[in-house]
Every structure is written in structure tokens, then in C-alpha cells.
Amino acid sequence: MTETAATVWIPADRLRAEVARLLTAAGLTEADARTVAESMVEASLRGVDSHGVAALGTYLRRLRAGATNPRPQVRIVRSGPAYILVDGDNGLGAIAGTFAMERAIAGCRQTGIFLALCMNNTTLGAAFYYARMAALHGLVGITLSNAPPSMAPWGGRRPLLGTNPLSVAVPRREGEPIILDMATSAAAKSKIYLAREKGTPIPEGWALDPEGRPTTDPEKALKGLLMPLGGPKGYGLSLCIDLLTGALSGGGCMDKVASLHHGLDRGQNVSFLLAAIDPEHFAGQDRFLAEVEEVVAKVHGCPPAAGSPGVFLPGELEARTRQERLERGIPIPAKVAAEIRQEAAAFGMEVDWT
Ligand SMILES: NC(=O)c1ccc[n+]([C@@H]2O[C@H](COP(=O)([O-])OP(=O)(O)OC[C@H]3O[C@@H](n4cnc5c(N)ncnc54)[C@H](O)[C@@H]3O)[C@@H](O)[C@H]2O)c1
């Protein structure tokens, strides 16, 4: 995130209350507003700024346009001993996501593994949030989600696949879990927006222009296509995530998922898969956690390669940012505050973030 003099730093607790207040004004119940605010502030705490409080302006715009349902009746459509299928009723994804993961966490204690498929949602934001919920209970958590098309199948030039994110969270004996949390594109779209703002080129391999040619121009990239991470392997990963979410839930895949930002005459129709696994049913909790700590020690004991700033676990740098931001507050750039202020005004709310 670029810090400027116009960035304000707001304590996480205050931001949580403020975001919940604005979402309540936009029509959410107080409980749902608190749930969504929690997920957004947690993303901001970990430095996942694009999917944190910065998304609030977009959410308020969607709620005002009727593109997202402020009062979703989240319901279990089907269930069995180790699974549920949830209809999110076109609400903000954090509402159905939190509902589903809470049930997966409780359910897997009996069955070892519990799978929750959710359909008919607005985006769930940062994928790590739900996987981490499980890990904070000593469980392994998994999140997969589909997203609107921005990548072509490998070798093609028509956008059919989303940057479909995936997260795996593994508990440790103490402290923050190990958390892999990633898009399946070579780079997140937010990084291309940032390059455009700064007027700098993007690295080769991130995007194609609208004619399907490689480009380093962020403007052309945003009109064109994102490239998958790792070539055909990232493409395959994205495709499988789409199938495991959109096809398995019945919500639908590819262009049945709509943009978060444009065409606000319809719901986004995002699907996700959330899983919780209880290690007690497999290696046993003690043995599992001992092995995890052995892996951590080996990673930390690995000598850094030439020029490397160090060797870290997935999510370790974000956990450090979280600690720093718990102490210093969360940085909100003036541009983000201005957008939220403008959207909040449409609901008759004032925002005084100074
Ligand atoms: N909801 C959606 O539709 C959607 C779509 C795409 C992405 N996202 C979210 O966007 C966010 C950003 O995704 P991204 O792919 O840009 O993430 P990223 O590239 O910043 O990080 C990806 C992973 O790499 C790890 N990592 C980075 N540097 C590391 C290092 N030096 N050592 C060890 N591990 C390291 C991170 O901890 C993280 O787990 C995520 O929260 C993701 O869930 C959401």
C-alpha cells in the first residue's frame, strides 16, 4: 500500500464499529453488519488492503443499486452428516461464508471433515478469513471461491475464468496460523490498478492487451486479460476451483458470475467451498501439531538464497503486518476515505475519518 501524508490511521476497533454503522445504515441487520465489518477489518489488519475496508465504497454502491441484497435469508438447502449446501440469497459473501464456516467448524468434530458449499453470493472478499476461522479452532481450514471472468483458458483470448482464489490455513500450537491465501492470476488486479495510478509499467507475464498480445502497459492490461499464475498450471487451478465451487454448488461457472463493479442490475452469483478438517481424526492433534512445528523450524532454519530478504512461512509477513497495525492502526488513504464518504452520504451518513 502507498502511504502518503493524506493517509489516516484508524484503530481497528474504531474501524470495525464505523464499518458496521455504515453497513447498518445501508440496510443490513446489526448482526450481519458486524459480521461483514469483522471480515473486512481483518483483511485490512493483515495488509490485504484491496479486499479490506477499501472495498466498502463498492459494497455500499451495490447495496444502494439493489445489486446486493441487504437482508439475505441465508438458508441451508441440503445437508448430510458432513456437508451443507447454503444459499446466500445474494447477500454480501461474508454473511453466508461466516454462517457456513461456523457450521463446518462444529460439524467436523464429529465427522473429521465437513464441507460447506455456498451459492448465490456477492464476493466473500479475502479468502483467508474463513480458512483462518477454522485454524483458530485448531482445525485445518480451506476456502475456494470463483470470481467474474478476467482470464482466458490457456492459449485463448476470451475472458472465461476468474482470479479464483484459494486459501489453506493450518493451526499452530500458538499464535497466528500458517495461511496460504492467493489469487490464481499471475498478479492481483489491484496491483495493475496501482501501476496505472503510479504511471509505471507492469512486469511481462502479468497481462495481455485486448488483442491478446503480451503487454506491460497497465491501461491496456486492464482492458485486456489477466494471465494465470504459472502458465497452464494456474489456468488449470482456476478452472478446477470454478468447477469445485460453481458446478458443485449448482450456482454456475464462468460467465454466470458477474462483475463486482459493473452491471449493477443483477447479483454477482459467486459460489464458494469452505472446508474444515479436524486433525484429531487423522494423525491426532498432538502428533499433527508437533509435525507442523517441525516444518516451521525447518523453514525458518533454511538459509536464505543470495539477495533474499529471508525465508518466511505463507502468511507470516501478513501476520507481522497484523501485529503492527493492531498497535498503530489501519492506514486509510484519502482516496478510499473520500469514496466511502461519498457513498455513505447517499444513505444520509457522515464519515469523519481524521
Ligand atoms: N474474492 C475474490 O474474488 C478474490 C479473487 C482473487 C484474490 N482475492 C484475494 O486477494 C488477496 C491477494 O491475493 P494475491 O494472490 O495478490 O496475494 P499475494 O500475492 O500478496 O500473496 C499470496 C501468498 O503468498 C504468500 N507470500 C508472499 N510473499 C511471501 C514470501 N516472501 N514468503 C512466503 N510467503 C509469501 C502470502 O503469504 C500469501 O499466502 C487474497 O486475500 C485473495 O484471497 C480474492
The ligand as an ORCA input file, in Angstrom:
! r2SCAN-3c Opt
* xyz 0 1
  N     -12.785    -12.823     -3.699
  C     -12.172    -12.824     -4.847
  O     -12.802    -12.887     -5.894
  C     -10.680    -12.786     -4.903
  C     -10.031    -13.041     -6.113
  C      -8.650    -13.009     -6.129
  C      -7.930    -12.713     -4.979
  N      -8.593    -12.466     -3.833
  C      -7.847    -12.134     -2.597
  O      -6.848    -11.188     -2.912
  C      -5.838    -11.259     -1.934
  C      -4.483    -11.086     -2.577
  O      -4.141    -12.232     -3.361
  P      -2.682    -12.316     -4.049
  O      -2.612    -13.535     -4.875
  O      -2.363    -10.988     -4.654
  O      -1.764    -12.481     -2.749
  P      -0.183    -12.268     -2.633
  O       0.478    -12.472     -3.946
  O       0.053    -10.978     -1.918
  O       0.213    -13.459     -1.639
  C      -0.015    -14.799     -1.993
  C       0.554    -15.725     -0.933
  O       1.972    -15.699     -0.972
  C       2.485    -15.565      0.340
  N       3.756    -14.863      0.271
  C       4.000    -13.672     -0.332
  N       5.310    -13.341     -0.179
  C       5.895    -14.340      0.521
  C       7.221    -14.604      0.978
  N       8.222    -13.766      0.749
  N       7.440    -15.744      1.659
  C       6.439    -16.615      1.915
  N       5.165    -16.431      1.500
  C       4.901    -15.310      0.815
  C       1.445    -14.784      1.096
  O       1.549    -15.008      2.491
  C       0.165    -15.350      0.510
  O      -0.215    -16.504      1.204
  C      -6.087    -12.559     -1.179
  O      -6.662    -12.253      0.074
  C      -7.104    -13.307     -2.025
  O      -7.955    -14.155     -1.287
  C      -9.946    -12.508     -3.758
*
